[in-house]
Amino acid sequence: MKSCITISLVEEARGGPFVLWDGLEESIRFAGELGFDAVEIFAPSIEALKLDRLGRLLDSAGVKLAALGTGAGWVKHRLQLADADAEKRAQAKAFVRSVIDAAGQFGAMAIIGSMQGRSDDQVDPATARGYLAEALEDGGEHARQYNVPLIYEPLNRYETNQCCTVEDGVKLLQSLNTDNVRLLCDLFHMNIEEADIAQGLLIGDKLVGHVHFVDSNRRPVGYGHMQYVPIIDALREIGYDGYLCAEAFPWPDPHEAARQTMRAHRYWTSRK
């Protein structure tokens, strides 16, 4: 399993669960110095990334791009895929496709998390789920041209009422016509929603496409009370060989959070 760390460029999300915040060049350089295999980037827009420059920075640091998040679509632009307004839903899908196109140039995945939206007094649960499924169909097929899946993240009940468990996510993906969508299993959300995190991963099985490697309190691994032996064993049992990516609070500070994440990754992935 490969190492990965999050970088946020979205000022509106400052204070959120992203480890590195010191700008793209400095953050990628530091990730490379620590030996991370890849970075996951949360950007305000594709234009802000300046893809040619991003490619040079990644090459110089010797790291890959694992994924681009779409969360700024909601946090910054207030776009979500279950919006009651058809035009807003179309804008949201277009934003997702733009992220897929950017990530695809690097062989990386796009992640749908907070942009999935929720049911409310304007959109009933079945309709909201239908809108989300439609967007995943669209995005999954759009990502196929890059030979990467689209990644969908079940979130905890305080952030969505769409899919909150891995089992919910599996059912949603199995209802789609496309087979090019995978699940992001975030250990923080799973700690809230799953009765047994390891069992949740086993339920996800081959649909697990990305993992957010974080502790129970959303601090870096080792700063909470998560039990990792069964989690790592479950990931090995399902043959997961993707990224363990730290989407964690920068606690006690970004650099130490990054160092702790790398220590934890090396410890847990080397354990027999």
C-alpha positions as CSV (number, residue, x, y, z in Angstrom):
1,M,0.0,0.0,0.0
2,K,1.3,3.4,-1.1
3,S,1.7,6.6,0.9
4,C,-0.1,9.8,0.1
5,I,-0.8,13.1,1.8
6,T,-3.3,15.9,1.3
7,I,-2.6,19.5,0.2
8,S,-5.3,22.2,0.4
9,L,-5.2,25.4,-1.7
10,V,-8.7,26.4,-0.7
11,E,-8.7,29.3,1.8
12,E,-12.4,28.8,2.6
13,A,-11.5,25.3,3.9
14,R,-8.7,26.5,6.2
15,G,-8.8,24.7,9.5
16,G,-10.3,21.6,7.8
17,P,-8.8,18.1,7.6
18,F,-5.9,18.7,5.2
19,V,-2.3,18.3,6.3
20,L,-0.3,20.7,4.1
21,W,-1.3,24.3,3.6
22,D,1.9,26.1,2.6
23,G,1.3,26.5,-1.1
24,L,1.7,24.0,-3.9
25,E,5.4,24.2,-4.5
26,E,6.5,24.0,-0.9
27,S,3.9,21.3,0.0
28,I,4.9,19.0,-2.9
29,R,8.6,19.6,-2.2
30,F,8.1,18.7,1.5
31,A,6.1,15.6,0.6
32,G,8.9,14.4,-1.6
33,E,11.5,15.0,1.0
34,L,9.6,12.9,3.5
35,G,9.3,10.0,0.9
36,F,5.6,10.2,0.2
37,D,4.6,8.3,-3.0
38,A,1.9,10.8,-4.0
39,V,-0.2,13.8,-3.0
40,E,-4.0,14.4,-3.1
41,I,-4.9,18.0,-3.9
42,F,-7.9,20.1,-2.9
43,A,-7.9,23.1,-5.2
44,P,-10.4,26.0,-5.7
45,S,-10.5,25.4,-9.4
46,I,-8.6,23.6,-12.2
47,E,-7.3,27.0,-13.4
48,A,-5.7,27.6,-10.1
49,L,-3.6,24.5,-10.4
50,K,-1.8,25.5,-13.6
51,L,-1.4,22.0,-14.8
52,D,1.9,22.4,-16.7
53,R,3.5,23.8,-13.5
54,L,1.9,21.1,-11.4
55,G,3.5,18.5,-13.6
56,R,7.0,20.1,-13.3
57,L,6.6,20.3,-9.5
58,L,5.6,16.6,-9.2
59,D,8.4,15.5,-11.4
60,S,11.0,17.6,-9.5
61,A,9.9,16.2,-6.2
62,G,9.6,12.6,-7.4
63,V,5.9,12.2,-6.3
64,K,2.8,11.3,-8.2
65,L,-0.7,12.8,-8.2
66,A,-3.0,10.3,-6.6
67,A,-6.2,12.3,-6.8
68,L,-7.9,15.6,-7.1
69,G,-10.8,16.5,-4.8
70,T,-14.0,18.1,-6.1
71,G,-15.0,19.5,-2.7
72,A,-14.4,23.1,-3.7
73,G,-17.3,22.7,-6.0
74,W,-19.4,22.8,-2.8
75,V,-17.3,24.7,-0.3
76,K,-16.3,27.6,-2.7
77,H,-18.8,27.5,-5.5
78,R,-21.9,26.1,-3.7
79,L,-22.5,23.4,-6.4
80,Q,-23.8,20.0,-5.4
81,L,-25.0,17.0,-7.5
82,A,-28.4,16.6,-5.7
83,D,-29.6,20.2,-6.2
84,A,-33.3,20.8,-6.9
85,D,-32.3,23.2,-9.7
86,A,-31.5,21.4,-12.9
87,E,-29.2,24.1,-14.1
88,K,-27.2,24.0,-10.9
89,R,-26.9,20.2,-11.2
90,A,-25.6,20.6,-14.7
91,Q,-23.0,23.1,-13.5
92,A,-22.0,20.7,-10.7
93,K,-21.6,17.8,-13.2
94,A,-19.5,20.1,-15.5
95,F,-17.3,21.0,-12.5
96,V,-16.8,17.3,-11.7
97,R,-15.9,16.6,-15.4
98,S,-13.3,19.4,-15.3
99,V,-11.6,17.8,-12.3
100,I,-11.7,14.4,-13.9
101,D,-10.0,15.8,-17.1
102,A,-7.3,17.5,-15.0
103,A,-6.6,14.5,-12.8
104,G,-6.7,12.2,-15.8
105,Q,-3.8,13.9,-17.4
106,F,-1.7,12.6,-14.6
107,G,-3.3,9.1,-14.4
108,A,-5.0,10.3,-11.2
109,M,-8.6,10.0,-9.9
110,A,-11.2,12.6,-9.1
111,I,-13.1,12.3,-5.8
112,I,-16.7,13.1,-5.1
113,G,-17.4,13.7,-1.4
114,S,-19.2,16.8,-0.2
115,M,-20.4,17.6,-3.7
116,Q,-22.8,14.6,-3.5
117,G,-25.3,16.8,-1.7
118,R,-28.3,15.6,0.3
119,S,-32.1,15.3,0.4
120,D,-34.0,18.2,2.0
121,D,-37.3,19.9,2.0
122,Q,-36.9,20.5,-1.8
123,V,-35.6,17.1,-2.8
124,D,-36.9,13.9,-1.3
125,P,-34.4,11.0,-0.5
126,A,-35.2,8.9,-3.6
127,T,-34.9,11.8,-5.9
128,A,-31.6,13.0,-4.3
129,R,-30.2,9.5,-4.6
130,G,-31.3,9.4,-8.3
131,Y,-29.6,12.6,-9.0
132,L,-26.4,11.3,-7.4
133,A,-26.5,8.1,-9.3
134,E,-27.0,10.0,-12.5
135,A,-23.9,12.1,-11.8
136,L,-21.8,9.0,-10.9
137,E,-22.9,7.4,-14.2
138,D,-21.8,10.5,-16.0
139,G,-18.5,10.9,-14.2
140,G,-17.6,7.2,-14.2
141,E,-18.0,7.0,-17.9
142,H,-16.1,10.3,-18.4
143,A,-13.2,9.0,-16.4
144,R,-13.0,5.8,-18.4
145,Q,-11.1,7.6,-21.2
146,Y,-8.2,8.1,-18.8
147,N,-8.2,4.5,-17.6
148,V,-8.9,5.5,-14.0
149,P,-12.1,5.2,-12.0
150,L,-14.2,7.9,-10.5
151,I,-14.0,7.8,-6.7
152,Y,-17.2,8.2,-4.5
153,E,-16.9,8.8,-0.8
154,P,-19.6,7.8,1.7
155,L,-19.7,10.5,4.5
156,N,-20.9,10.5,8.0
157,R,-24.5,11.4,8.9
158,Y,-23.6,14.9,9.9
159,E,-22.3,15.7,6.4
160,T,-24.8,13.8,4.1
161,N,-27.9,11.7,4.2
162,Q,-27.1,10.0,0.9
163,C,-24.7,7.1,1.7
164,C,-23.1,6.9,5.2
165,T,-21.7,3.4,5.3
166,V,-19.6,1.3,3.0
167,E,-22.5,-1.1,2.5
168,D,-24.7,1.8,1.4
169,G,-22.0,2.8,-1.0
170,V,-21.7,-0.7,-2.4
171,K,-25.4,-0.8,-3.0
172,L,-25.3,2.5,-4.8
173,L,-22.4,1.5,-7.1
174,Q,-24.0,-1.9,-7.8
175,S,-27.1,-0.1,-9.0
176,L,-25.2,1.8,-11.7
177,N,-24.8,0.8,-15.3
178,T,-21.2,2.0,-15.3
179,D,-18.6,-0.3,-13.6
180,N,-16.0,2.6,-13.4
181,V,-16.8,4.0,-10.0
182,R,-15.0,2.9,-6.8
183,L,-15.4,3.8,-3.1
184,L,-13.2,6.0,-1.0
185,C,-13.2,4.5,2.5
186,D,-12.4,7.2,5.0
187,L,-11.5,5.8,8.4
188,F,-12.8,8.9,10.2
189,H,-16.3,8.6,8.6
190,M,-16.2,4.8,9.1
191,N,-15.3,5.3,12.8
192,I,-18.6,7.1,13.2
193,E,-20.9,5.0,11.0
194,E,-19.5,1.4,10.9
195,A,-20.2,-1.1,13.6
196,D,-16.9,-2.7,12.6
197,I,-14.5,-0.8,10.4
198,A,-12.6,-3.9,9.3
199,Q,-15.9,-5.6,8.3
200,G,-16.9,-2.5,6.4
201,L,-13.7,-2.8,4.3
202,L,-14.4,-6.5,3.7
203,I,-17.9,-5.5,2.5
204,G,-16.3,-3.0,0.1
205,D,-13.9,-5.6,-1.2
206,K,-12.8,-4.9,-4.8
207,L,-14.9,-1.7,-4.9
208,V,-12.5,-0.1,-2.4
209,G,-10.5,2.3,-4.6
210,H,-8.9,4.8,-2.2
211,V,-8.5,5.0,1.6
212,H,-8.2,8.0,3.8
213,F,-5.7,7.0,6.5
214,V,-6.6,9.0,9.6
215,D,-7.2,8.5,13.3
216,S,-10.5,8.4,15.3
217,N,-10.4,12.1,16.0
218,R,-9.3,13.1,12.5
219,R,-5.8,13.7,13.7
220,P,-2.9,11.9,12.0
221,V,-2.6,8.2,12.6
222,G,-1.3,7.5,16.1
223,Y,-2.9,10.5,17.7
224,G,-6.3,8.9,18.4
225,H,-7.7,5.5,19.5
226,M,-8.2,3.8,16.2
227,Q,-7.3,0.1,16.2
228,Y,-5.2,-0.5,13.1
229,V,-4.4,-4.2,13.3
230,P,-7.8,-5.4,12.0
231,I,-7.9,-2.6,9.5
232,I,-4.6,-3.4,7.9
233,D,-5.4,-7.1,7.9
234,A,-8.7,-6.4,6.2
235,L,-7.1,-4.3,3.5
236,R,-4.6,-7.1,2.9
237,E,-7.4,-9.6,2.7
238,I,-9.2,-7.7,0.0
239,G,-5.9,-7.3,-1.9
240,Y,-5.9,-3.5,-1.6
241,D,-2.7,-2.0,-3.1
242,G,-3.8,1.6,-3.5
243,Y,-3.0,4.7,-1.5
244,L,-3.3,5.3,2.2
245,C,-3.8,9.0,2.1
246,A,-3.7,11.3,5.1
247,E,-6.8,13.5,5.1
248,A,-6.2,14.7,8.6
249,F,-6.1,17.8,10.7
250,P,-2.6,19.4,10.6
251,W,-2.1,18.6,14.3
252,P,0.0,19.7,16.1
253,D,1.3,21.5,13.0
254,P,1.4,20.6,9.3
255,H,5.0,19.4,9.2
256,E,4.8,17.3,12.3
257,A,1.5,15.9,11.1
258,A,3.1,14.9,7.8
259,R,6.1,13.3,9.6
260,Q,3.8,11.4,11.9
261,T,1.8,10.1,9.0
262,M,4.9,8.8,7.3
263,R,6.1,7.1,10.5
264,A,2.7,5.5,10.9
265,H,2.5,4.4,7.3
266,R,5.9,2.7,7.4
267,Y,5.1,1.0,10.7
268,W,1.7,-0.4,9.7
269,T,2.6,-1.4,6.2
270,S,5.7,-3.2,7.3
271,R,3.9,-5.1,10.0
272,K,3.7,-8.8,9.3
